[in-house]
Every structure is written in C-alpha cells, then in structure tokens.
Amino acid sequence: MALDDRKLDVLRAIVEDYVATQEPVGSKALVERHNLRVSPATVRNDMAVLEEEGYIRQPHTSAGRVPTDRGYRLFVDRLSRVKPLSPAERRAIERFMFGAVDLDDVVHRTVRLLAQLTRQVAIVQYPSLSRSRVRHLELVPLSTTRLMLVMIADTGRVDQRLVELPDTLGADDVADLRRTINEKLNGSLLTDTPPLVEQLRDEVPRLLRPAMTALSTVLLETLVERKEERIALAGTANLARGLVDFQGALRPILEALEEEVVLLKLFGEVEPSGTRVLIGDENEIEDLRGTSVVSTGYGPGTIVVGGMGVLGPTRMDYPGTIAAVRAVARYVGDLLAQS
C-alpha cells in the first residue's frame, strides 16, 4: 500500500520521538508533541496501517509503538532532511583537527572526533594502498655508504627506510639515483610499482647498479610490508548507552568490531558518491544486524582513498549522524588536498 502524506508524517513523528526518548510512542503523545492537525483516533488508525505494513511494531510491554528496520529505511530514504551542522559543531571540527602533524595524527583525530560528534562507534580506514600514488621519493645521504629513503604518497602516507650501500656514493651519484627513481615511479599507484622497481637497475649506468639494487630491495620490502589495510576505531564505550536497543547482546557486536576484515567490508567498500546507510538486517554480517552503519568515502578532491563512518543502534539520529560523517569526511579530504 502506498502511504499518504499524513501517514508518512505520523511515521516521521514516531521515529523522531522514539530516537529522542527511547520510549515507545503512543497516539496521544504524538498529537500533543506534533502539529498533525488530526485527532488521536485518526492517528491510531494511521498507526494501525503502519503496523500492518511493517513500518512500526508494538513491543510486548507497551501500548506504544516503535519503528522497525523497514520504518527506519523509509524515514532515511524519504522523510528525513540532513541537519546542517551548527556553527559550534563546525568550529569544534576545525579546532579538533587543527595542527595535525602527519597521516597517523589525522586518522586518530578524525576517529575520536567522529565518536564525540555522533556518540557512536567511529571507524576510519587509513588511505588504502590500492588507491594511493607515489608523490615523491627522497634520498637523504647519512654517510657515503648509507641513505635514508623517504617515500611520500599523495594520501599523506610517509615511509622512511635506511639503505646500506655496497660502495661509497658521491652527491652527484645520489642525485642521479633520486632523479631516476622519481622519473620511473612518480604518479604510479603503489600497488603497480613493484614491477617498475624491478626495472630500475637497468636504467642507471653500470657503476650505479649495485647501489640501485640495494635501493630497489628496500623499496620492494617497504611496499610488501605495507600491503595490509589498516583501521582506526574509537568510541566503543558508546555502545553501552544502547544496552536497551541491543537487548543486552553486546558481546557479538564487540567481537565483530575486533575483526578488521569485517570493518573493512563495512567501511572500506565505499562508493565515490554519497553516503551509505545500512539498517539492521541490511547488514550482511549476522552479528551486526541489530545495528546501523553510516559510511562515506573521503579523499582529496574527487578521489576516494578510504572510508569512514559510524556504527550504532538502529535507534539512531540519522539526519544528525549523516551530516556529521559527511562534514568530517569533507574536512579530512581538504586536509589531504593541502598536504
């Protein structure tokens, strides 16, 4: 059955009241709190239709009604308007993120900020190796037989490694090596660089080949060791506020959150456009079917280098949560674009 505007207004009011109060919602309370312009009897009839259609249900302990996953989905898709962040919230984001010194600092600040703004569990994926490109490779002479290799990605990833050289090198030799590796690797996806690194030895004069072999070996080790994707998590204690929502079954959710594979599936597989909202049974992971997940991609400009978002009970302030996730993702993208 297609729901008319009045029934949609009743559903919106039920979701908003239940999220705010955590109490099942009755027809009398709806009429008193919302400008529905109809009698409690009419609202009761509308609620009966909403219940029959599976958008709300009656907990066995109460005469009031609560939204179902289907009701929340309709609310998110058709009824809710994303709340703009308040000036105070925007200032809080800027203050919290100001002065981040490197990528690790940005990620850890971001995940703590998201947890504080939404009062949910926050998850941030580090920029994915498969989406990162080489921005620059620097060789810093430490002695005539030792170099510091610094690899900088366009996503802010920085790796530093010591390279022990088989022979002494002068400043001009180091400059030649630096120029060769940058010409070969700059702009390449990190995942595409191993075969390019293997070709480097043949692109320098014979006298520099032993040094380039040592350098290439360290470069390959760096890329192989960094293949794993990383996740940062904060705000797990916020789940305790939703004990009623989870009906005491927190352990399976906590155990699922300890699995990085699970988190990468939820937050790493993000699309370049928009925000994804998974509600209840829409989650593929069985232990998380009592939760909702709001996620989005982030990165410099239009490039998505990782995912971020929050997880919490289905009784979630969806408009506020979506706005916070989008705003923080935008801010982090701007930071990466400036770095």
C-alpha positions in Angstrom: 0.0 0.0 0.0 1.3 3.5 -0.9 1.3 5.6 2.2 -0.3 9.1 2.0 1.3 12.2 3.3 -0.5 12.1 6.7 0.7 8.5 7.4 4.2 9.5 6.4 4.0 12.4 8.8 2.9 10.1 11.6 5.8 7.7 10.8 8.3 10.6 10.9 6.9 11.7 14.2 7.2 8.2 15.7 10.8 7.8 14.6 11.8 11.3 15.9 10.1 10.7 19.2 11.5 7.2 19.7 15.0 8.3 18.9 14.7 11.2 21.3 13.0 9.5 24.2 13.8 5.8 23.8 10.2 5.2 24.9 7.5 3.5 22.7 5.3 6.2 21.2 1.5 6.4 21.7 -1.1 8.3 19.6 -1.9 10.8 22.4 1.7 11.8 22.8 2.1 12.2 19.0 -0.9 14.6 18.9 0.4 16.6 21.8 4.0 16.9 20.6 3.5 17.3 16.8 1.3 19.5 14.7 -0.5 16.7 13.0 -3.9 18.5 12.9 -5.9 15.3 13.4 -7.5 13.6 16.4 -5.8 10.8 18.5 -8.4 8.4 17.0 -7.2 9.2 13.4 -3.6 8.8 14.5 -4.4 5.4 16.0 -5.9 4.3 12.7 -2.9 5.5 10.8 -0.6 3.7 13.2 -2.7 0.5 12.7 -2.0 0.8 8.9 1.7 1.5 9.5 1.9 -1.6 11.8 0.1 -3.7 9.3 2.5 -2.6 6.5 5.5 -3.4 8.8 6.8 0.1 9.4 6.2 0.0 13.2 5.6 -2.6 15.8 4.3 -2.9 19.3 6.7 -4.1 22.0 5.0 -6.7 24.2 5.5 -4.4 27.3 3.9 -1.3 26.0 0.8 0.1 24.3 3.0 2.5 22.3 4.8 1.7 19.0 8.4 1.7 17.9 9.9 1.8 14.3 11.0 -1.4 12.6 14.1 -1.6 10.3 11.7 -1.0 7.4 10.3 2.1 9.1 13.8 3.5 9.6 14.7 2.8 6.0 11.6 4.7 4.7 12.5 7.5 7.2 16.1 7.8 5.9 15.1 7.5 2.2 12.1 9.8 2.1 11.3 11.6 5.3 14.5 12.8 6.9 16.3 16.0 6.0 20.1 16.1 6.7 20.6 18.5 9.6 23.1 21.2 8.9 25.9 21.3 11.5 25.6 24.1 13.9 28.4 26.8 13.9 29.6 25.4 17.2 29.9 21.9 15.7 31.8 23.3 12.7 34.2 25.2 15.0 34.7 22.0 17.0 35.8 20.1 13.9 38.2 22.9 12.9 39.7 23.1 16.4 40.0 19.4 16.8 41.7 18.8 13.5 43.9 21.9 13.6 47.6 21.2 13.9 47.6 17.5 12.8 51.2 16.7 12.1 51.0 13.6 9.9 48.7 11.0 8.5 48.6 8.9 11.7 47.6 12.1 13.6 44.9 13.0 11.1 43.4 9.5 11.3 43.4 9.3 15.1 42.0 12.8 15.5 39.3 12.0 12.9 38.1 8.8 14.5 38.0 10.4 18.0 36.1 13.5 16.6 33.5 11.3 14.9 32.9 9.3 18.0 32.4 12.5 20.0 30.1 14.2 17.5 27.8 11.3 16.9 28.2 9.4 20.3 28.5 6.2 18.3 31.4 3.8 17.5 33.6 5.6 14.9 35.7 3.8 12.3 38.2 5.3 9.9 40.1 3.4 7.2 43.7 4.5 6.6 44.1 5.6 3.0 44.1 2.4 1.0 47.3 1.2 -0.6 45.4 0.3 -3.7 44.2 3.9 -4.1 47.5 5.7 -3.1 50.0 7.0 -5.6 53.7 7.9 -5.3 54.1 11.6 -4.9 57.8 11.8 -4.3 60.8 9.7 -3.3 63.6 11.4 -1.5 67.1 10.1 -0.8 68.9 11.7 2.1 72.6 10.9 2.4 73.5 10.0 6.0 77.1 9.0 5.1 78.9 7.9 2.0 77.6 4.3 2.4 74.2 4.9 4.0 71.0 6.7 2.7 67.6 7.4 4.2 64.8 6.5 1.7 61.6 8.6 2.2 58.6 7.5 0.2 55.7 10.0 0.2 52.2 9.1 -1.2 49.6 11.5 -2.4 47.4 10.4 0.5 49.9 11.5 3.1 51.4 8.1 3.8 55.1 8.5 4.6 57.6 5.6 4.9 61.2 6.0 5.9 63.9 3.3 5.5 67.6 3.0 5.9 69.5 1.8 2.8 73.0 0.3 3.4 75.1 0.8 0.2 77.7 -1.7 -1.0 80.1 1.1 -2.2 80.6 4.8 -1.4 78.5 7.3 -3.3 79.1 10.9 -4.0 76.4 13.7 -4.0 76.1 13.6 -7.9 75.5 9.8 -7.8 72.8 10.2 -5.2 71.2 12.9 -7.3 71.2 10.6 -10.3 69.6 7.8 -8.3 67.0 10.2 -7.0 66.1 11.5 -10.5 65.8 8.0 -11.9 63.5 6.6 -9.3 61.2 9.7 -9.4 61.0 9.7 -13.2 60.1 6.0 -13.0 57.7 5.9 -10.1 56.1 9.3 -9.6 52.3 9.2 -10.1 52.2 5.4 -10.1 49.7 3.6 -7.9 51.6 1.9 -5.0 50.2 -1.4 -6.0 51.6 -1.0 -9.5 55.1 -0.1 -8.5 56.8 -3.5 -7.8 57.4 -4.4 -11.5 58.6 -0.8 -12.1 61.0 -1.0 -9.2 62.5 -4.3 -10.7 63.3 -2.4 -13.9 65.3 0.4 -12.1 68.6 -1.5 -12.1 68.8 -1.4 -15.9 68.1 2.3 -16.1 71.3 3.5 -14.4 75.0 3.4 -15.5 76.8 0.2 -14.7 78.7 1.7 -11.8 75.5 2.7 -10.0 73.8 -0.7 -10.4 74.9 -2.2 -7.1 73.6 0.9 -5.3 70.3 0.8 -7.2 70.0 -2.9 -6.5 70.2 -2.2 -2.7 67.8 0.7 -3.1 65.3 -1.4 -5.0 65.4 -4.2 -2.5 64.5 -1.8 0.3 61.8 -0.2 -1.8 60.2 -3.6 -2.5 60.3 -4.5 1.2 58.6 -1.3 2.1 55.8 -2.0 -0.4 55.3 -5.6 0.6 55.2 -4.8 4.3 52.6 -2.1 3.8 50.2 -4.2 1.8 47.8 -4.6 4.7 44.9 -2.2 5.1 44.6 -0.5 8.5 41.6 0.6 10.5 41.3 3.0 13.4 38.4 2.7 15.9 37.1 4.8 18.8 34.0 5.2 20.9 33.3 1.5 21.6 32.1 2.5 25.1 29.2 4.4 23.4 27.6 1.1 22.7 26.9 0.8 26.4 24.4 3.6 26.1 22.4 1.3 23.8 22.0 -1.7 26.0 18.3 -1.5 25.8 18.5 -1.3 22.0 20.7 -4.4 21.8 18.7 -6.3 24.4 21.8 -7.0 26.3 23.5 -8.8 23.4 26.6 -6.6 23.1 29.3 -9.4 23.1 28.7 -10.5 19.4 28.8 -6.8 18.3 32.1 -6.2 20.2 33.6 -9.4 18.8 32.7 -8.4 15.3 34.3 -5.0 15.8 37.6 -6.7 16.7 37.7 -8.2 13.2 39.5 -5.9 10.8 38.1 -7.9 7.8 34.6 -7.2 9.0 35.3 -3.4 9.4 37.0 -3.2 6.0 33.9 -4.8 4.4 31.7 -2.2 6.1 33.8 0.9 5.7 36.4 0.1 3.0 34.0 -0.7 0.2 32.7 2.8 -0.2 31.4 4.4 -3.4 32.8 7.7 -4.6 29.5 9.5 -4.3 27.1 9.9 -1.4 26.7 8.3 2.0 25.7 4.7 2.5 23.3 3.8 5.3 22.8 0.1 6.3 20.0 -0.5 8.7 19.5 -3.7 10.8 19.0 -6.7 8.6 20.5 -5.0 5.6 23.9 -5.7 7.2 25.5 -8.8 5.7 27.3 -9.6 8.9 24.9 -11.5 11.1 26.3 -10.2 14.4 25.7 -6.6 13.3 22.1 -7.0 12.3 21.0 -5.2 15.4 23.0 -2.1 14.4 23.0 0.6 11.7 26.1 1.8 9.8 26.5 5.2 8.2 29.6 5.4 6.0 31.2 7.5 3.2 34.4 7.8 1.3 37.0 10.5 1.8 40.0 11.9 -0.1 41.5 14.9 -1.8 39.1 16.5 -4.3 37.0 13.8 -6.1 39.5 11.0 -5.3 38.3 8.4 -2.7 41.3 7.0 -0.8 39.5 5.4 2.2 36.2 5.0 4.0 34.9 6.3 7.4 31.7 6.3 9.3 29.9 5.2 12.5 28.1 2.2 13.9 25.4 2.3 16.5 21.9 1.1 17.4 19.1 1.3 14.7 17.6 3.9 17.1 19.9 6.5 15.7 19.7 10.2 14.9 20.1 9.6 11.2 19.9 13.2 10.0 22.5 14.4 12.5 24.8 11.4 12.1 24.8 11.6 8.3 25.6 15.3 8.5 28.5 14.8 10.9 30.0 11.9 8.8 29.8 14.0 5.6 31.2 17.1 7.2 34.2 15.3 8.8 34.9 13.4 5.6 34.9 16.7 3.6 37.3 18.3 6.1 39.7 15.4 6.0 39.6 15.5 2.2 40.5 19.2 2.3 43.4 18.4 4.7 44.8 15.7 2.4 44.4 18.0 -0.6 46.6 20.7 1.1 49.2 18.3 2.4 
